[in-house]
């Protein structure tokens, strides 16, 4: 492996330069942050741009249904102990965004790329990663992403083709285990995943999956929970050397503890000590606006992003601990997925007995689900107005993708 990124061929260099110019123009014209357009232009001019931009770097690719952005930021922060890191942890997680991020830091010897699970085969094939992190797989925007078993098969085929790559995989997720089962080198991480609704049957043979405590196995083939190398414990992690390290994260929730252990295991595979990785992860507090708290008319509103049943289930566990009033914001734009049937798989029953407002472009759809969950609520389509109608004090605001993005932008404009 070279100590620095390879010199770009003339065509790639020209494509990157014009892409960066497009990104700058997009920002100046107020059309967006430029995280996608620059890479899109570069790839049109040179379809091999991603491959060229990753040559000479040690690359880690992070994918999965939930936790990609947070885990990518954590891993990039940890790998920063080794040198400069090019990363796209702002969420532009398709090849366009990867090219933009890499072109912004052309001399960084390391790259940590968040990758949409549907694009993982193409990105992994082009970037030849040293490490691939597979967090979890569950239903997510079926009208855009596709059925979860189709994604698992796609990842499985891609992983089996990777050469000299360490797969860091969640052994508590049946789908992830299946995808990584035949990889040449796997580091298994026990995350304590609690969402099992998408893996009642084996993705390989279709037989039922049987659970016994934390262990699981297929009743029809040899697929079973592997012995973990890294373990997520309560507010701590246990390394392969049986060292117990306290996490002491700033970010809330057990799912972020799992993200931290996955990131630590991946950083260790890249050459970072576990102690140094954890020390660096403790400083992660704001991930593209996630977990940010805004002050508004006497309300202290914490903004939380949840995009699918598994993500909402974990987030509702976090907000249950504080029992604060909650504003729930739902849109159904293209980036969210138009189909809202997934709302019926979210355990909104956990919100019974507290003050709840349904908000967003599809507030009435959400209100129907809350009615069946026997959650008393009101409807206020504008999320900022919904926050203003809450009692003064702490408020939890949980929003799906475009609702969260738009709310963050409006809140920033008001500051």
N, C-alpha and C positions, 0 to 999 in steps of 0.2 A: 504494500500500500504506500502511495506517495505521501510525502509530508504536507503537500499543499495541493489544491485542486488543479486539474490539468488545464493547460492553455487551450482556450476555445478555438475551434476552427473559424475561419473568416465568416462563413455563412451564419454560424451560431452567434458569433459576436455581434454581427450586424442585426440579427433578429432580436437579440437581447436588448441592444441599444434602442431599437425602434419600439420594442415592447415597453421599456422603461419610460420612453418619451410619452407613449400612449397613457401609461399609468399616471404620470405627472399631469398631463392634460386633463385626464378624468377628474383628478383631485381639484385642479384649479377651476374647472367648469362646474364643480359641485355635483358631478354625476355619480360619485361614489368614492370609496377609499382607494380604488385602483388596484386592489389585491388580486383581481381576476383578469381585467382587461389586458394588462401588460403581458401576462403569460399567454393569454389567448392569441394575441398578435404574434408573439414570438413563436408559438407552436405552428401557426399558420405559415409563417415564413420558413421555419425549420422544424419539421415534425420530430426530429431527433434531439430537440433542445433539452428535454429532461434528461435523457441519457448523457448528453455531453456535459451538462451542468453538474451532474453527480459524479462524474469520473474523477478519481483522485481523492475523493472524500470518503470518510467512514459514515455510512448512512444508517439511520434507524427509522423505520416506518411504524406508525401507531395506527391501528384500526380497531373497529368494534362499533356496536350500536350506541352505547352510552359512555361518556367519560373521555372521549378522544381529545378534546381541546385541553381539558385539565391535565390529563396524563402527558400530553405532548409538552405543555409548558413545564410540568414537573421534570420530565426527562431532559428537556433542553437545559433547564436550570442546573440539573445534576451534571450533565456532560460538559457544561461550562467550566467545570473543574479541570478539564483536559485542554481546553482551548476555545477559540471562537466557534459559535454554533449558528448555522443558518437554519431558520425554522419558520413555520407558518402557523403558529399557535393562535392566530386571530380567527381561525375557522375557515379560511379559504382552502378547503381540503380536497380539491380535485386537481388534475395536472396543471391547469392554468395557474392556480394559486401556488403550486409547488415551484413552477418555473419563475414566477414573480419573486417568491421568497429567496430562491437560490441566486437569482440575478442581482438582488439587492446586497448580498454578501458573497461576492464572487471568490474571496480569498479565505473564507471560513473552511477549515479542514474537516469539520464535522457538520452533519445535517440531521435534523430530527423533523420528520414530516408527518403531520396528521393527515390521514387518508380516509376518505369515504370508503366504506367497505365494498361498494360496488365497483370502485376504481382500483382496488388493491391489486388485482392480477396485473393490470397494465402498468401501474406505478412500480410495483415490486420487480416486474420484468425489466423495466427501463433503468431502475436505479441500483439494482444488484445490492440490496441492503446487507449490512453485517448483522443487524438485529431487526426482527419483526415482532411487534407486540400485538397480541390478539386479546382484547379486553373481554368481550362478551358478544353474544349474538341473540337478538330477540326481535320481535315484530317492530317495524318502524316504517311508517308511510308506505303501505303496501302498494298504493297506486303509483309510487315513484321509484322506490327501492326494489321491491319485489319480495317474494315469499322467502322466509328466513332459511328454509332448507336449500333453496336454490343458491342463496348467498353462501351457505356453508360448503356446498359442493364446489362452488367457484373458488373459495378460499383454499379448500383442500387441494384442488388441482394446482393452484398457484404455489402453495407452500411446498408441495412435493417436487416442484421444478427448481426451487431455489438451491443454489450451491453456496457452501461456506457461510450459511446464515444460521444464527441462533434464534430459534423461535421462543419467545416468552409468552406462555399461554396459561389461561385461567382454567385450572383443573376442576373447579366447581361448576363450570358451565359445560353442559353435555355437548352443545354444538361446537364450542371452541375446542374441546378435547378431541372430538371427531376430526375437525379440520387439521389439527396438529399431530394426530395420532401416529402417522407414518413419517414424520419429518426426521431428518438425519440427526438433528441436534435440538432438543427441547429442554427448556427450563420451565418446570411446572410451578405455578403459584396458587396457593390456596387463598381465596379472597373472601370466603364466607358468603358467596352470592346467594341471595334469597329468592330470586325470581326463577321459577322452574316451569312456568306455564307454557313455554314454547318448546319444551323438551320432554313431553310425556312418553314419547316413543323414540326409538333409536334412529338417528338420521342415516345410518348405514343399512340396517336390515329391517327396520320398521317394528321390531318387537318392543314391548313395554320396557321402560326404564324403572328400576326398583331402587328406592332410597331407603337407607338405614342410617339415620343420623346424618352425619356429614358425608358418608360414603354412598356411592351409587354404582350400579352396574346394569348393563343390558342383559335381559333375560334370554336373548336369542343369539348373541355373538360375544366376542371377547372384549368389546369396548367397556371400559370401566374407569372409575376415577383413579388416575395415577397417584403415586406417592409424591407429595409436594416437596420441592426443594426449598421454597420460601413460603412462610406462613403468615397470614394476617391475623394477629391476635388483638385483644382488646386494647386499643390505643398504643399498639406496639407491633413489631414484626420480628420474626425469628428467621435468621439467615441459614444458609446451608451448613454453616459451621456451628449451628445451634446457639448462636449469640442472640440474645434478646435486646432489641433496641427500642427505646421509647420514641414514638413518633412526634407527639406534641405539635400537631399541625395547627395552623391558623384556620384552615378550611374546615367546615363542619361535616358531620355525617360519617357513617361507617363506609359508605361508598367511596369517599375521598381517602379514607385509610387504605382501602383496597387499591385505588389508583396510585397511591404513594408507594405501596409495596411492589406493584407491577413496574412502576417507573424505576424504583431502586434496583430491582432485579435486572432490568434492561440496562441501566447505567453500569451495573457491576459487570455485565457482559461486554460493555464498551471499555471497561478498564477503570471505573471509578469505585473506590471503596464504599462499603455500605454506610459507614459512619459519615463520610463526607457527603454522600448522596442525601441522607436524612437531614444533615445539618442544613443543606441548601434548600430542601423541600419545605422546611419550617417557615421560610420567608415568603412562600407563595400565598397571597391573600386575596388577589383580585384577578380573575381569569376572564378577560374580555367582558367585564361588567357583571359576571356571575358573582353572587354573594355580596355585591355592592349594596350599601345602605344609603338611601337618599332621605334628606330631611325636607319635609313638606308640611307647612301649616300645623306644626306641632305633632306631626306623625313621623316616626322613624321607620321607613319602609325598606325591608330587605328584599332584594330582587333575586329570584331563583328561576333557573331555566329547566324546564322538563318538556320532553318532546314525544314521549311514547309511554305505554303502560308501565314498563319496567322502570323508567326514569321517574315517572310520577309516583310510583309506589315507594321508591327510595326517598324522594323528596318529602312525601307526606309523613314518612317516619321521622324525618328531621324536624318538621314543623310541629309534629305532635308533642314533642318534648317540651316546647315552650307554651303551647296552647294559646297563641296570639290570634287575633282576628286575621282572616285571610281573604285576599283578592285573587281570584282565579281568572286568567286571561287566555282566551282561545281564539286564534285565527285559523283559517283554512286556505291560505294562499298556496301557490305552487310549491314553495320551499318547505311548507308545513306538511303537505299532502292534503288533497281535497277531501279525502274520505275521513269522516270523524267517528266511524264505528268503534274505533279503539277506545273512545271515552267510556264505553261500557265495561272495559276490562280494568279500569282504574279503580282502586278501592277507596272511593270518595267517602264511604261510610265512616272512615276514620275522622272526618270533620264534623260529625254529629255533635251538637251542643255548643258550637262556637259561632261567632258572627262571621258570615261568609257573603261575599258579593261575587256574582258571575259577571264577567266583563269580556271585552274584545269583540271582534266582528261577528263571532258565532256564539255570543253570550246566551242566546235563547236555546241553542242546542245543548250547551253545557247545563243550563237551568233544568232542562228535562231530565238529564242524567242525575243532577243533584236531588231533584224531586223524588226519583225512584230510590236514591240512596238515603232518603229521609233526612236530608241536610237542609235546615232552614236557611233561606238565602233571599237576596234581592238582586235585581238586574240593573247594572249601570254600565252601558257599553264602553264609555270612555274610561280607561284604567286610571288616569290621573284624577278624574272626578270621583272615581270609586275610592281611591285612597283618601281623598278629602272627606268622604262621607263616613269613614271609619272613626271610632273613638280615638282621641289623642293618645299617643304612646306608640308601642311597637306594633307593626303590621307586617305580615308575610305576604309577598306578592309572587305568585307562581305563574309563569307564562310559557307558552310554547314558542317556537323559533322566531317567526316574524313579529309576534306580539312582544316578545322580549327585546328584540332588536329595536323596534320602533319606540318602545317605552324608554329604553336606555338613551336613545337619541333625543327624545323629548325632554327627559329629565336633565340631560347634559345641557341642552339649550336654555333651560330655565335657571341653571346655576349662575 
